Amino acid sequence: MKNQIPNNVSRATKTLKDNSFEAFLVGGCVRDLLRDAKPTDWDITTNAKPEEIIEIFEKEGIRTVYENTFGTVAIVYKDEDDETEDIIEITPYRTETKYSDNRHPDSVKFADNLSDDLKRRDFTINAMAMDIQTGEIVDLFDGKQDLENKIIRAVGDASERFNEDALRMLRAVRFSSQLGFEISRVTLDAVQKNAKLLENISGERIRDEFFKLIMGKEPMKALNVARATSVLDHFLPEMAEGVGIDQSRNHVYDVWEHQLRAMNYAVEQNYPLLMRVTSLFHDIGKPRTRRRDHEKEIWTFYGHEVVGARIAKKIAERLRFPREFSEKLYKLVRWHMFFSDPDIITLAAVRRMIANVGHDLIWDLMILRQCDRKGMGRPKAVPYRLRKYQSMIDEALHDPVSVKQLKLNGDYMIAEMKMKPGPRMGWILHALLEEVLDDPKKNTLEYLKERTLDLNELDDKNLQTLGEQGKDKRDEAQAGEIKEIRKQHRV
């Protein structure tokens, strides 16, 4: 384990101990080291108070930063070779008082004992400390055993921990996804009992936990836990509306499970956060648009993509999603019901869809359709009709072979070469295009300008013949490129 610890982390703890203070790694980094995972954060705790930490390090010429109401001092190590900075955070042992708002302690008091600091932490797997120099693990609440058994259990009384900070309930659900662990029965009961307290937590804090949950190993399982404990009702009530909403025709799952399975496919394919959230939300408008068609004896959801996009936008606003992320989420949910029958769809319709969703999102829309299909239980994510549609997108996005690709254009011919607009100019450009298609190296302004002067010496009949040959060459090249696009999509 020692080999995984960064030099500056070891250096900071050694400095504290050399000055007769205690120093331990604590929290998530210890948990991750014990499970052979790479820690993302390194937290150091000590019995030194902030002013003592500052004095110790500044005496050795190390810059410190202290502007934290919770006592954390940042130690800034500077690499003299590349002038980069490595910031190590050190926090004194703390004990906390009453939490009036279920979010933050009313005050923070520094403690002299490590045990006082560990007992205020959320879960046993996060309440272990490690002495880097000796390798000693301080484990007062059997966190190591819970880690081995893959159990998430609150430190002490679970309800007290959740009343201190209600976000801990969502963190429990997040850890179950991120680590693939089970939540203990007692802790789970306390989550269900106190779930309403989540309404006191800011959107930003909930968003951060939600995103980490979605990017975990088992978000589908974790969201089912959130639903069963009523946590979902207090941070994503719109998702809970889909529970028990049966669908007709091609759907074998209710709206809730369909969306979970769509998201789960995105997880299996290791798609990024945007696609995971979008696949989870894509049918979120269905419960509010469901109507019964008594003539056909089916449920309908007309306009659910419009309603769903609005709901997704409100969620994004409430949970403070980044603006660009929110805009993409809205567009993908809004346009996910695109018509893709290859026997009916036209290239013009595909171009309109690209215009609606944007060039940067069109392929994400195709991924969303794949997630949607797998969420329905379909065996193939990309059947022939979707491959055909994707081929048409490639064709629509493909820059057609045209005189626009030439380094010389009509504006230049008129302004710089004093040529008169008319049919002859078009014939010349197409004649130039034929040459460039045969030899792309000729596509330079110098060559084309000289060749234009030669072509302009020809009479109308001969020049028109060359121009028509250029058009034929263009059409032939265009057909070849389209054929290659379709071959790549196997259509």
Secondary structure, 3 states (H helix, E strand, C coil): CHHHCCHHHHHHHHHHHHCCCCEEEECHHHHHHHCCCCCCCCEEEECCCHHHHHHHHHHCCCEEECCCCCCCEEEEEECCCCCCEEEEEEEECEEECCCCCCCCCCCEEECCCHHHHHCCCCEHHHCEEECCCCCCEEECCCHHHHHHHCEECECCCHHHHHHHCCHHHHHHHHHHHHCCCEECHHHHHHHHHHHHHHHHCCHHHHHHHHHHHHCCCCHHHHHHHHHHCCCHHHCCHHHHCCCCCCCCCCCCCCHHHHHHHHHHHHHHCCCCHHHHHHHHHCCCCHHHHCEEECCCCEEECCCHHHHHHHHHHHHHHHCCCCHHHHHHHHHHHHCCCCCCCCCCCCHHHHHHHHHHHCCCCHHHHHHHHHHHHHHCCCCCCCCHHHHHHHHHHHHHHCCCCCHHHCCCCHHHHHHCCCCCCCHHHHHHHHHHHHHHHHCHHHCCHHHHHHHHHHHCCCCHHHHHHHHHHHHHHHHHHHHHHHHHHHHHCCC
